[in-house]
Amino acid sequence: MTPGPIRAGIVAERVSWIRGMISSIRELPMEIFEEFVQDPRNPAAAESYLRRCIEALLDLGRHILAKGFAIAATEYKDIGQELFAQGIVTRDQAELFRRIAGYRNRMVHFYHEVDNEELYLLCTRNLQDLETLLDELLDWLRNNPDKTDQKIQ
């Protein structure tokens, strides 16, 4: 694999997807847990939005590594460490990426262990973690325009 330009179009697509999923979670009735679980469609929607948001964030990190550095991170759990190794995120942020990847894997493979209360707490207390990681990737891309095929907005 040879490094090449990170594609601004893919970045914009993933960013839009991530922000859209977070916005969709925030539009759910999240003020009171009992209201959230009253309609079983709410937890199902929250789980889907959260999982897709996490996957898009991890895919963005993977795209940056693959295109910008010719690093093939095949496992989601490795993306944060590779981003740290390239100086894109801090050690703490790399650990957060690892934990988020692990949670995504729980959602997909151990879905029966993720209950509504845990999902509710994540959606009401931890969405800013996803936004922080997204902002960090975008800041790095904007500060390294030589790595992209177009200016990142």
C-alpha positions as CSV (number, residue, x, y, z in Angstrom):
1,M,0.0,0.0,0.0
2,T,1.3,3.4,-0.9
3,P,0.3,6.6,0.9
4,G,-1.9,9.0,-1.1
5,P,-4.2,12.0,-0.5
6,I,-6.9,11.6,2.0
7,R,-10.1,12.2,0.1
8,A,-12.0,15.2,1.3
9,G,-15.2,13.9,-0.2
10,I,-15.1,10.8,2.0
11,V,-14.2,12.9,5.0
12,A,-17.2,15.2,4.4
13,E,-19.5,12.2,3.9
14,R,-18.4,10.5,7.2
15,V,-18.6,13.8,9.1
16,S,-22.1,14.4,7.8
17,W,-23.1,10.9,8.8
18,I,-21.7,11.1,12.3
19,R,-23.3,14.5,13.0
20,G,-26.6,13.3,11.6
21,M,-26.6,10.2,13.8
22,I,-25.8,12.3,16.9
23,S,-28.5,14.7,16.0
24,S,-31.0,11.9,15.6
25,I,-30.1,10.5,19.0
26,R,-30.6,14.0,20.6
27,E,-34.1,14.2,18.9
28,L,-35.2,11.1,20.8
29,P,-37.1,11.6,24.1
30,M,-33.9,11.4,26.3
31,E,-34.9,13.7,29.2
32,I,-36.3,10.9,31.4
33,F,-35.4,7.2,31.2
34,E,-39.0,6.0,31.6
35,E,-40.1,8.1,28.6
36,F,-37.2,6.8,26.6
37,V,-38.2,3.1,27.2
38,Q,-42.0,3.7,27.0
39,D,-41.9,3.3,23.2
40,P,-39.6,0.3,22.3
41,R,-38.7,2.0,19.1
42,N,-36.7,4.6,21.0
43,P,-34.0,2.2,22.3
44,A,-33.9,0.5,18.9
45,A,-33.4,3.8,17.1
46,A,-30.8,4.9,19.7
47,E,-28.9,1.7,19.3
48,S,-28.9,1.9,15.5
49,Y,-27.9,5.6,15.5
50,L,-25.2,5.1,18.0
51,R,-23.7,2.0,16.3
52,R,-23.7,3.7,12.9
53,C,-22.1,6.8,14.3
54,I,-19.4,4.8,15.9
55,E,-18.8,2.8,12.8
56,A,-18.6,6.0,10.7
57,L,-16.1,7.6,13.1
58,L,-13.9,4.4,13.1
59,D,-14.2,4.3,9.3
60,L,-13.0,7.9,9.1
61,G,-10.0,7.0,11.2
62,R,-9.3,4.0,9.0
63,H,-9.5,6.2,5.9
64,I,-7.0,8.7,7.3
65,L,-4.6,5.8,8.1
66,A,-5.0,4.0,4.9
67,K,-4.8,7.0,2.5
68,G,-2.5,9.3,4.4
69,F,-0.1,6.7,5.9
70,A,-0.6,3.4,4.0
71,I,-1.5,1.7,7.3
72,A,-4.2,-0.9,7.0
73,A,-6.0,-1.1,10.4
74,T,-8.1,-4.2,9.9
75,E,-9.5,-4.3,13.4
76,Y,-11.5,-1.4,14.8
77,K,-9.7,-1.7,18.1
78,D,-6.4,-0.9,16.5
79,I,-7.4,2.4,14.8
80,G,-6.9,4.6,17.9
81,Q,-3.5,3.2,18.6
82,E,-2.4,3.7,15.0
83,L,-3.8,7.3,15.0
84,F,-1.8,7.9,18.1
85,A,1.4,6.4,16.6
86,Q,1.0,8.9,13.7
87,G,0.6,11.9,16.0
88,I,-3.1,12.5,15.1
89,V,-4.6,11.9,18.5
90,T,-3.4,11.9,22.1
91,R,-2.8,8.7,24.1
92,D,-6.0,9.3,26.0
93,Q,-8.0,9.8,22.8
94,A,-6.4,6.6,21.4
95,E,-7.7,4.8,24.5
96,L,-11.2,6.3,24.0
97,F,-11.1,5.1,20.4
98,R,-10.3,1.6,21.7
99,R,-13.1,1.7,24.3
100,I,-15.6,2.9,21.7
101,A,-14.5,0.2,19.3
102,G,-15.0,-2.4,22.0
103,Y,-18.5,-1.0,22.7
104,R,-19.4,-1.2,19.1
105,N,-18.3,-4.9,19.1
106,R,-20.5,-5.5,22.1
107,M,-23.4,-3.9,20.3
108,V,-22.9,-6.1,17.3
109,H,-21.8,-9.4,18.8
110,F,-23.2,-9.3,22.3
111,Y,-26.3,-7.3,21.6
112,H,-28.2,-9.3,24.1
113,E,-26.0,-7.9,26.9
114,V,-26.6,-4.3,26.1
115,D,-29.7,-3.2,28.0
116,N,-31.8,-0.1,27.6
117,E,-30.4,1.6,30.7
118,E,-26.8,1.3,29.6
119,L,-27.8,2.5,26.1
120,Y,-29.7,5.4,27.6
121,L,-26.7,6.4,29.8
122,L,-24.3,6.3,26.9
123,C,-26.6,8.4,24.8
124,T,-27.2,11.0,27.5
125,R,-23.7,11.2,29.0
126,N,-21.1,10.2,26.3
127,L,-22.1,11.6,22.9
128,Q,-19.6,14.4,23.5
129,D,-16.8,11.8,23.5
130,L,-17.7,11.0,19.9
131,E,-17.8,14.7,19.0
132,T,-14.5,15.3,20.7
133,L,-12.8,12.5,18.6
134,L,-14.4,13.8,15.4
135,D,-13.3,17.3,16.1
136,E,-9.7,16.1,16.8
137,L,-9.6,14.3,13.5
138,L,-11.0,17.3,11.7
139,D,-8.5,19.7,13.4
140,W,-5.6,17.4,12.3
141,L,-6.9,17.3,8.8
142,R,-7.2,21.0,8.6
143,N,-3.8,21.5,10.0
144,N,-2.2,19.0,7.5
145,P,-3.6,20.1,4.2
146,D,-0.7,18.4,2.4
147,K,-2.3,15.1,3.4
148,T,-5.7,15.8,1.7
149,D,-6.8,16.1,-2.0
150,Q,-8.8,19.2,-1.1
151,K,-9.2,21.7,1.7
152,I,-11.2,20.2,4.6
153,Q,-14.1,22.5,5.6
